[in-house]
Amino acid sequence: MIMDTPQLRPGLAAASDDDANVVIVHDPNRIVPLQLSLSVAEFECARRINGKKTVAELHQQTGHPLSFDEVVDLVRKLDEHLFLHNERFFDYLFGPDRLPSCIGCYSPDPAELRSQMADLFTAPGGPGLPDEPGCRIGSDGPVRAVLVPHIDYARGGVSYGWGFKELIERTDASLFVIIGTSHYSGERFTLTRKDFTSPLGTVPTDQIYIDKLEAAYGDGLFNDPVAHLPEHSIELEVVLLQYLLEGRRPFRIVPLLVGSFHDCIDADRDPMKAPDIARMVEALKMVEAQAGETVCYVISGDLAHIGPKFDDPKPLTDSQLRKSKAADEELMQAAERMSIPGYFGQIAAEGNRRRICGLPPTWLTLTAAQPNAGKLLHYGQYAEPNGYESVSFASMAFG
């Protein structure tokens, strides 16, 4: 059916390649995290795929630089990459499974992926692989929440291992509420009912928990149906949970994305004064109280984002990196003390100039879960050698 009158879907973009005879077609919104290399002739043909022309007509209108069979192959390639506005794309958009968007950050091969995950624990500076799940609940007490990075695995490295080792050893939960930074949506809060798939299998979302959250919070949690599709902040945590609990116990997730708190920062206003934020805090508390089982929270958030990549005017100096690290340390100390006003106040006082992307999920989780105290497990600061960018991150446990 794609050959009848195929239609290119809106929102795609083209970029030049090092080879002048190649054009790269991609989705700048990362709804589909794929790109396709086309010849100039293929690209000129693709531009005419508007839902009104048959393949034969497309062949005729291109002036015949492509054979009829080559036009057919082009349409098939566009369909396989989900670049056509058709049933296949809508199945992807609204189907039951949320497919991986971060392949490349991790291997698509399950065996290679397991080895990659093991390295996050066993590489130099790592904590070692976790002991049996739940083995330290009796001695150290259960963990209520962990803060872990969502920077790519290569740069986050063993910081992931420190957070997830603590998580696995100090909870016997089978239900994980993953609260992550929303990078692609203008909505404050976004849930999805999709199950999350990876090379290690499929993790179900807890539909009953989501129903209860929606009932407690109200309308608006599904306003952006594509917010979760390109988002890495939930996916990277799910893959690690799969690796660690594989063959040990099944688990479910509640994937909640949290958008910017810029309005609260600009007004220097306690986020609890924002009605939607206060409503979500109360909804999370209420639904957990009704869960009838242990609920563990995973906060997916990084710290500072500084340098020209993030619109700062000049390359970073060693002095700036040291100052940013010191500010991060003060922020983590406030979180360790469970001084939530202090945590938010420090970020608000600097106008969030360092772009702490973990602010919304961290503030929301700590306010809703109300753990007694936190503990910094690992801190990292990636700095590009020429001062173009720096991203910092940390792992913390809250009990």
C-alpha positions in Angstrom: 0.0 0.0 0.0 2.9 2.4 0.5 3.4 2.4 -3.2 0.0 3.9 -4.0 0.5 7.6 -3.2 3.3 7.7 -0.6 3.6 10.8 1.6 6.7 12.1 3.4 5.8 12.9 6.9 6.2 16.5 8.2 9.0 17.6 10.5 12.0 16.0 8.7 15.1 17.9 7.9 18.1 17.5 5.5 21.8 18.1 6.2 24.8 18.0 3.9 27.4 15.3 4.1 31.2 15.3 3.7 30.4 13.7 0.3 28.8 16.4 -1.8 26.8 13.7 -3.6 25.0 12.6 -0.4 22.2 14.3 1.6 21.4 13.1 5.1 17.7 13.0 6.0 16.8 12.9 9.7 14.2 13.8 12.3 15.4 16.8 14.3 12.8 16.2 16.9 14.2 12.6 17.4 10.7 11.1 17.3 12.5 8.6 15.2 16.2 8.4 16.1 17.3 7.3 12.6 18.9 9.0 9.7 19.1 8.0 6.0 21.8 8.8 3.5 20.4 9.6 0.0 22.0 10.5 -3.2 21.2 13.9 -4.6 18.9 12.3 -7.1 17.1 10.3 -4.4 16.7 13.4 -2.3 15.2 15.4 -5.2 12.7 12.6 -5.7 11.9 12.3 -2.0 11.0 16.0 -1.9 8.2 15.3 -4.3 6.6 12.5 -2.2 3.6 14.5 -1.0 0.8 11.9 -0.9 -0.6 13.0 -4.3 1.7 11.2 -6.7 2.0 7.5 -7.5 5.4 6.0 -7.8 5.1 6.0 -11.6 4.4 9.7 -11.5 7.3 10.4 -9.2 9.5 8.5 -11.7 8.3 10.6 -14.5 8.6 14.0 -12.7 12.2 13.4 -11.6 13.3 13.5 -15.3 14.4 9.9 -15.1 17.8 10.1 -13.2 16.3 7.2 -11.2 14.9 4.1 -12.7 11.4 3.0 -11.7 12.9 0.3 -9.5 15.1 2.8 -7.8 12.1 5.0 -7.0 10.4 1.9 -5.5 13.5 1.1 -3.4 13.6 4.8 -2.2 10.0 4.6 -1.0 10.7 1.3 0.8 13.8 2.8 2.5 11.8 5.8 3.7 9.1 3.5 5.0 11.6 1.3 6.8 13.1 4.5 8.5 9.6 5.6 9.5 9.9 8.7 7.4 6.5 8.2 5.7 3.2 9.5 6.9 1.5 6.2 7.0 0.1 3.3 9.1 3.6 1.9 9.9 4.6 5.3 11.4 1.3 5.6 13.4 1.8 2.0 14.7 5.2 3.1 16.0 3.7 6.3 17.4 0.7 4.9 19.2 1.6 1.2 19.5 2.0 -0.6 22.9 5.8 -0.6 22.9 8.3 2.2 23.3 11.2 1.2 21.1 14.9 2.0 21.9 16.1 5.4 20.9 19.7 5.1 22.3 21.1 2.3 20.3 24.6 3.5 19.6 25.0 4.7 23.2 24.8 0.9 23.9 25.1 -2.2 21.8 22.1 -3.7 20.1 23.6 -7.2 20.7 22.4 -8.6 24.1 25.8 -10.2 25.0 27.8 -7.1 24.1 25.3 -5.0 26.0 25.6 -7.2 29.2 29.4 -6.8 29.0 29.0 -3.0 28.5 26.8 -2.8 31.6 29.2 -4.9 33.7 32.0 -2.4 32.8 30.0 0.3 34.6 30.6 -1.6 37.8 34.0 -3.2 37.3 36.0 -0.5 35.5 38.6 1.3 37.5 37.0 3.4 40.2 33.8 1.3 40.1 32.1 -0.3 43.1 32.2 -3.9 41.8 29.2 -5.9 40.7 26.3 -5.9 43.1 25.7 -8.7 45.5 22.3 -10.4 45.6 19.3 -8.0 45.3 18.1 -6.9 48.7 21.1 -8.3 50.5 21.8 -5.1 52.5 18.2 -4.2 53.5 18.7 -5.6 57.0 22.1 -4.0 57.7 21.8 -0.7 56.0 18.1 -0.3 55.8 16.0 0.0 52.6 16.7 2.7 50.0 13.8 4.9 49.1 15.3 6.5 46.1 18.5 6.9 44.1 19.8 9.7 42.0 21.7 8.4 39.0 23.1 10.1 35.8 21.5 10.0 32.4 24.5 11.2 30.5 25.6 8.6 28.0 27.1 5.5 29.5 30.6 6.2 28.1 30.9 9.5 30.0 28.8 8.6 33.0 30.8 5.5 33.5 31.2 4.1 37.0 28.9 6.7 38.5 26.1 4.6 37.2 27.5 1.6 38.9 27.8 3.2 42.3 24.1 4.3 42.2 22.7 1.1 40.8 24.8 -1.2 43.1 23.3 0.7 46.1 19.8 0.4 44.6 19.9 -3.3 43.9 21.4 -4.3 47.2 19.1 -2.2 49.3 15.6 -2.8 47.9 13.5 -5.8 47.1 11.1 -3.7 45.2 9.5 -4.9 42.0 8.0 -1.5 41.2 10.2 1.4 40.2 8.9 4.9 39.7 11.5 6.4 37.3 11.3 10.2 37.3 13.4 11.7 34.6 14.3 15.0 33.1 12.1 15.9 30.0 14.4 17.2 27.3 12.0 17.3 24.3 8.6 18.4 25.6 7.1 21.7 26.8 4.7 19.8 29.2 5.5 19.9 32.9 4.6 16.2 33.5 4.3 13.4 30.9 3.4 9.8 31.5 3.3 7.0 28.9 1.5 3.7 29.0 4.0 2.1 26.6 6.1 -0.8 27.7 9.8 -0.2 27.3 11.8 -2.6 25.0 15.5 -3.0 24.7 17.9 -5.7 23.4 17.3 -7.4 26.8 13.5 -7.7 26.4 10.4 -5.8 27.4 9.7 -4.1 30.7 6.0 -3.6 31.5 4.6 -0.3 32.7 2.3 -0.6 35.7 -1.0 0.3 34.1 -2.9 0.3 37.4 -0.4 2.6 39.1 -0.6 5.0 36.1 -4.4 4.9 36.2 -4.3 5.9 39.9 -1.7 8.7 39.2 -3.9 10.1 36.4 -7.0 10.0 38.7 -5.2 11.7 41.5 -3.5 14.3 39.4 -6.1 15.1 36.8 -6.0 15.7 33.1 -2.9 16.6 31.1 -0.5 13.8 31.8 -0.8 12.4 28.2 -0.9 15.7 26.3 2.4 15.0 24.5 2.2 11.5 22.9 5.7 11.7 21.5 7.6 13.1 24.6 8.9 9.6 25.6 9.9 8.4 22.1 13.3 10.3 21.8 13.9 10.6 25.5 17.0 9.0 27.0 16.5 9.8 30.6 14.1 6.9 31.3 15.6 4.4 28.7 19.1 4.4 30.1 17.9 3.6 33.6 15.5 0.8 32.3 18.3 -1.0 30.5 20.4 -1.1 33.7 17.5 -2.4 35.7 17.0 -5.1 33.1 20.6 -6.1 33.3 20.7 -6.3 37.1 17.4 -8.0 37.6 17.5 -10.3 34.6 16.7 -13.9 35.8 16.2 -12.7 39.3 12.8 -11.2 39.5 10.3 -9.5 37.1 9.7 -5.8 37.7 7.4 -3.0 36.4 8.1 0.7 35.9 6.2 4.0 36.1 7.9 6.3 33.6 7.3 10.0 34.5 9.0 12.9 32.7 9.3 16.2 34.4 9.7 19.5 32.4 11.4 22.7 33.4 10.9 24.6 36.7 12.1 27.8 35.0 8.9 29.7 36.0 9.6 29.0 39.7 13.3 30.0 39.3 12.5 33.2 37.5 10.0 34.2 40.3 12.2 32.8 43.1 9.1 30.9 44.1 8.9 27.7 46.1 7.8 25.0 43.5 5.0 23.9 45.9 3.4 27.3 45.2 2.9 26.1 41.6 -0.5 24.4 41.5 0.4 21.7 39.0 3.6 20.8 40.9 1.9 20.6 44.3 -0.8 18.5 42.7 1.8 16.0 41.4 3.5 15.8 44.8 0.3 14.9 46.5 -0.7 12.5 43.7 2.7 10.6 44.1 2.2 10.4 47.8 -1.3 9.2 47.6 -0.7 6.5 45.0 2.3 5.1 46.8 0.3 4.9 50.0 -2.2 2.8 48.2 0.3 0.6 46.4 0.3 -2.3 48.9 4.0 -3.0 48.0 7.4 -1.5 48.2 7.9 1.3 45.7 11.4 2.5 44.9 12.2 5.8 43.1 14.9 6.3 40.5 15.8 9.9 39.9 17.3 10.3 36.4 19.1 13.7 36.3 22.5 15.3 35.7 24.0 18.4 37.2 25.7 21.3 35.5 25.8 22.0 31.8 28.2 24.7 31.0 30.4 26.0 28.1 29.8 27.3 24.6 27.8 24.1 23.6 25.1 25.4 26.1 25.4 29.0 24.9 28.0 30.3 27.4 30.1 32.9 25.6 33.6 31.6 26.1 35.5 28.3 26.4 35.7 27.0 29.9 38.8 27.6 32.1 40.1 25.3 34.9 39.0 27.9 37.4 35.4 27.8 36.1 35.4 24.0 36.3 36.6 24.1 39.9 34.0 26.7 40.9 31.3 24.6 39.2 32.4 21.5 41.1 32.4 23.4 44.4 28.8 24.6 43.7 27.8 21.0 42.8 29.2 19.8 46.1 27.2 22.4 48.0 24.1 21.3 46.1 24.7 17.6 47.0 25.3 18.5 50.6 21.9 20.2 50.7 20.3 17.0 49.2 22.2 14.8 51.7 20.7 16.8 54.6 17.3 16.6 52.9 17.2 20.4 52.9 14.9 20.7 49.9 14.4 24.5 50.3 18.2 24.8 50.4 18.6 22.6 47.3 16.2 24.7 45.3 17.3 28.0 46.8 20.9 27.5 45.7 19.8 26.9 42.1 17.4 29.8 42.2 20.0 32.1 43.7 22.3 31.6 40.7 19.3 31.8 38.2 20.1 28.2 37.2 22.9 29.7 35.1 24.7 26.3 35.2 21.6 24.5 33.8 21.0 21.8 36.5 18.8 19.6 34.4 18.3 17.2 37.4 16.5 19.9 39.4 12.9 19.0 38.5 13.1 15.2 39.0 15.2 15.5 42.1 13.1 18.1 43.8 9.9 16.3 42.9 11.1 12.9 44.1 12.6 14.1 47.4 9.5 16.2 48.2 7.1 13.3 47.4 9.1 10.4 48.9 10.5 12.3 51.9 13.4 10.1 52.7 15.3 10.7 56.0 18.7 11.5 54.5 20.9 11.1 51.5 24.4 9.9 50.8 26.7 11.0 48.0 28.2 7.8 46.4 30.1 9.2 43.4 30.6 12.5 41.6 31.9 13.0 38.1 32.6 16.0 35.9 33.1 15.5 32.2 35.1 18.4 30.5 35.8 18.5 26.8 39.5 19.2 26.4 39.1 22.5 24.5 36.6 24.0 26.9 33.6 23.5 24.6 31.4 21.8 27.2 31.2 20.3 30.7 28.5 18.1 32.1 28.6 17.0 35.8 26.7 14.2 37.4 26.4 12.2 40.6 25.0 9.1 42.2 23.3 9.4 45.5 21.2 7.1 47.7 18.3 8.2 49.9 17.0 6.1 52.7 
